[in-house]
Amino acid sequence: MGKLKRLLERFDEMGRYPIQELGYSRAWLMASYLGAFLVHRCTIADYFLYHFYERNHNGREEFVTLYDMRDIHRKNPGTAFADFEEKDRFLERFQDYVHRDWIGRVCRGSREEFEAFADAHPRCITKPRTDSGGHGVELCAITPENRDQVWDKLVSEDRIAEELLEQCPEMAALHPASVNTVRALTIQGKLCSAVLRMGVGGGFVDNGCSGGIFAGLDVETGIVTTQGADLLEHRFLRHPTTGLTIPGFQVPQWEAVRETVESAVKLTPNAVIVGWDVAITTDGPVLIEGNAYPSVQIMQTAGMEGLKRLWNAALKR
């Protein structure tokens, strides 16, 4: 009963928009969802985020559901995940592409290395070593008075610390308080899909699941092709904090972004699908992290366009 209650609460939470704003009945939506679940293997999140309640059978078939994504993830061999599940191992493995200093519990984890890092980078960011989605990312100011406390937190909470990145002016113009990134998805070693991610409201992170917004990108040009969006049904022609127009924005150094991810993925040749988070500095693109379980939701919600045919074709290359 506990699981059923949680599912119903999730249904009511995500169904608030079509019920309150569009006038759909809860009973109709529930019956429609059950049918979609049986036919299209969609989760509650899939059903509401992609507006399955407005789509016919063929329209729903265009979308990659979370169950579909699970099948795609299984194409990655177990050995591929080791490079991405722990952030310090990722930074060590892809050191030629991260271009910043860092310390971690497993790699570069001694107190002496921490002291040297603190001397060089008294302002840094810290984050959980194995979490994702921007959760737990914090700005940190290391002083002589709090060094013991910062060190204890890194060790006791299994966190890493990284040098602050300075993004290029074009990316900073979107939202200066956050490092705004590109989520670039490679399939079979080639760039296949991408979205631009932006922080809002002075927030430090740009992840969609942590309140950030995102927009679809043309992978050939790096130009934004959609309005901005979040995971709460909001759409933005202009950035809600800075007022910058989102559609038509040109991500700088786009060919270098493509070259970076398509070169980095060669270090994990067995990885079928990888989501790369890429920041752009005046000196070039920088990898923030990689994901062997990349989320499909922001990719498809940005333009409300399903990617199943595109991804299936890429998987068959």
Buried (B, 14 or more C-beta within 10 A) or exposed (E): EEEEEEEEEBBBEBBEBBBEEEEBEEEEBBEBBEEBBEEBBBBBBBBBBBBBBEBEEEEBEBBBBBEBBEEBBEBBEEEBBEBBBBBBBBBBBBEEBBBBBBBBBEBBBEEEBBBBBBEEBEEBBBBBBBEBEBEBBBEBEBEEEBBEEBBEBBEEEBBBBBBEBEBBEBBBBBBBBBBBBBBBBBBBBBBBBBBBBBBBEEBBBBBBBBBBBBBBBEBEEBBBBBBBBBBEBEEBEEBBBBEEEBBEBEBBBBEEBBBBBBEBBEEBEEBBBBBBBBBBBEEBBBBBBBBBBBBBBBBBBBBBBBBBEBBEEBBEE
